[in-house]
Amino acid sequence: MRIEAGDLLGDLEGLGLFDFIYCQEVLHHTADPAKAFDNLASRLAPGGEIAIYVYKHKAPVREFTDEFLREKFARHSYEEAMDVARALADIGRQLHDVGGTISTRAIDMLGIPAGTHSVQRFFYHYFMKCFWNVELSPEENAAIIYDWFHPQIASKHSVSEVHEWYARAGLNVIHQCVDEYGITMRGCRPA
């Protein structure tokens, strides 16, 4: 196994070629995710594979809330931002403790699909990142929220856009998974 470091937006030619490149939750934190992907894809050996994960566009109210808070976090100290993250995690905990479900028909205008959702996940997916995981401590839950809002570059992408990256690089997509939060895609260079 070989691990190398480099600027994803810079010249990566000196790194040589790779059989497998794994880029989890990185591209969307660069100034130009498509260029960063192109640079990585150019380093694939024949038959090589690249696997990525990028954020996807979310429901419009959730997107608005995310960007509003991301801008606010940037203006505050770490401790001030963590206090807000703790409050958001506590909302997530309380929504989780309420239990129950919400059943809705599709509300396309708000990006809400038809279905039954837990109360906490309904708010989390479609309105505000009030993250809560019962297996983590309150401080760990708050840290996850802080980590979401602190990076100032956090682009979102569509499945078709990511497919275009692979096609432009001459790669065949061999796996994709799209969930509420992001897009996982794996592709290979023909041998």
N, C-alpha and C positions, 0 to 999 in steps of 0.2 A: 504494500500500500504506500502511496506517495501523496503527501499533502503539500500544496504550494499556496503562496499568498500572492495577491496581485490586485490592482485596481480594475474592477470590472468594466469601467468606462475607458480604461487606458489600453496600451498595447500589451496583449497577453502572449504574443508569439514566442517569447523566450521561455515560456512554460512548457512548450512541446505539446504533444497530443495525449489525450486521455481516452480510456475505454469507457469510463463512467464519470459523469459530472452530476452532483447532487446539490441543488440550490434551493434550500427550504427557507421561505420567508425572508428573502434578501432582495430580490429584484425590485419589489415595490417600494423599497427604501432607497433606491438610487434615483438620480436626477433624470435618467433616461432608461427605463426598464427594457425597451425594445433593443436599444444599442447594447446594453449590458448582456442581454440574451444572445444577440448576434455574436458578440465577442466570445462568449462561452461556447456557443455552438461551433464557432470556427476552430475550436481546440479539440473537437471530437475526431478520433481516429475512425477510419472506415469500420463500420459495424458498431461503433460506439453509441452509448445512450446518454441522454440528459434527462433528468427528472427535476421538475420545478414545482413550487407552490407560490401562488400570488393571491393577494386579496381580490375579491370580486366586488362588483357593485352590489350594494345592499338596498333595502327598502328606502325610499326617499326621506322619510322622517328620521330614520336611523342615520343616514348619510349626513343630513343637516346637523343632527346632534353631535355626531362624531367630529365633524369639521369644526363646529363651534367650540367644543371642548378642547380639541387639539390646539387650536389657536390660543385658548385661555391657558392651557398648561404651559405653553411656551413662555408666557409672561410671568409665571410664578416660580418661586423657589421649589426645590424638590419637596421640602416638608409641607409647603402649602398645597402643592399638587397632590401629594400623598394623602393629605387630609380629605381632599375632594374624592380621591379614589376610595378611601375608606368609607366615606358616606355612600358612594355608589354601590360598593360591595355590600354594605348593610341593607340598602334597598333590595339588592338581589337576594340577600339572605331572607329578608322579610317576605318577599314575593314567593320564594321557595317554601317558606314555612306556612304560608297561606294554603299551599297545595291547590288541588283542583285543576280544572282545565277550562279552556275557552274554546268553543267551537264557532268557526266563522265560515261564511261563504267567501269566495274570492273577492278581494277588493283590489282590483288591478291598479287603480290609481295610487294606492298606498303600497303596492308590492307585497300584499298579503295574500298567500294562497288559501284556498279552501282547505279546511282540515281542523283537527283538534290539537291544541297546543297546551302544554303546561303553562300556568299563569306566568311564572318567572321567565320561561323561554319565549313566550309571546312578547313580553315587553323587551326582552333582550334582543331578539331577532329583528323586531320591527320599529322600535322606538328609541332605546337607549342601552348602552353597554353597562347594564347592571349585572355584571358577571357574578355567579356564585357556584362554587363546587363544594359539596359537603365534605369531600375528602381532603380539602385544603384548610389551613387556618385562616382566620379573618385577614391577617396581614399578608398571607400568600395570595388570597383573592384580590386584595387591594393592589398588590404588586403587579398582578396580571393586568388590571385596569390601567395602572400607571404606564406599564409597558406599551399598552395599546395607544394611549394618547400622547406620550412624550415625543416619539419621532415626528419631526416636522414634515418629512417626506414620507407619504404613505399612500401611494397611488392605488387605484382600483381598476380592475380590468374585466373584460367580457370574455366568454369562452371563444367566440369567433375571433377576437383580437389575438388571443394566445395561439389559436390554430394558425393564424396568419404568420406569427413569428416562426413556428415550426416549418410551415410551407416555404416561407422566404429563405430559410436556412437549408432547404432541401432535405428535411427530416420527415420521417414517417411517424405519426402519432400511434403509439401502441397501447396506451392506457390513459384514461382520463377519469377523474372523479370530481364532481362539483357538489359542494355542500353549501350551507347557509353562509359560510364565511369566506370561502376561497375556491381556487381552482388548482387541482393537482394534475399535472400532465407529464407524460413520459414519452419520449420519442427516440428514434435511432437513425443514424446515418446509414444508408445502404452500404453493404460491404463491397 
